[in-house]
Structures are given as C-alpha cells and as structure tokens.
Amino acid sequence: MKAELVRIGNSRGLRLPRNLLELYGIKESDELELEERRDGILIKPKAESETKLPWESAYQEMAHEAAEKAEWAEWEQIAGDGLDD
C-alpha cells in the first residue's frame, strides 16, 4: 500500500487511505503514535491504556484496594492466632 506526502504550509503531511482510517478507527484530530524503527516509521493509533483514569474511577479503584487490604489483614489475624481447626 502506498501513501502520499503532501505540502501543508511549511510542513509536510501524510495522506492516509480511507480504508486504513476506517479499519483502525482513526478520525480527524486523533493523536497517533510515531515509533522510529531501523527500517522505517511505525504509525499507530494512540493506545487506550495510556490515557489517564478520571478522578472518580481512580478514587474507586484506590478505595477497592484499601478494602481488600483490610479483608486480608483480618484473615492474617485469624490464621495467625495459633488455633488449629
């Protein structure tokens, strides 16, 4: 597959075929990752995992982790009491 480098003011832009944009769900103004490789440049959509969690989601995750630690703390007290069942 081929792509064309075009002039955009003093810069250059890469014109990507529509079928590739649709295939990878790339829309206008989306950020793309550029990775330098020995044999060329890898262009890929920005990974979802790199985006930050909203504050509410981050707080809920931290609260869940704290509750889980509290549960295990209780278990360690019971398991370490020296009584055998």
Summary of the structure (lengths in Angstrom):
residues: 85
radius of gyration: 25.2
end to end distance: 69.3
largest distance: 79.1
contacts: 127
relative contact order: 0.08
helix: 40%
strand: 26%
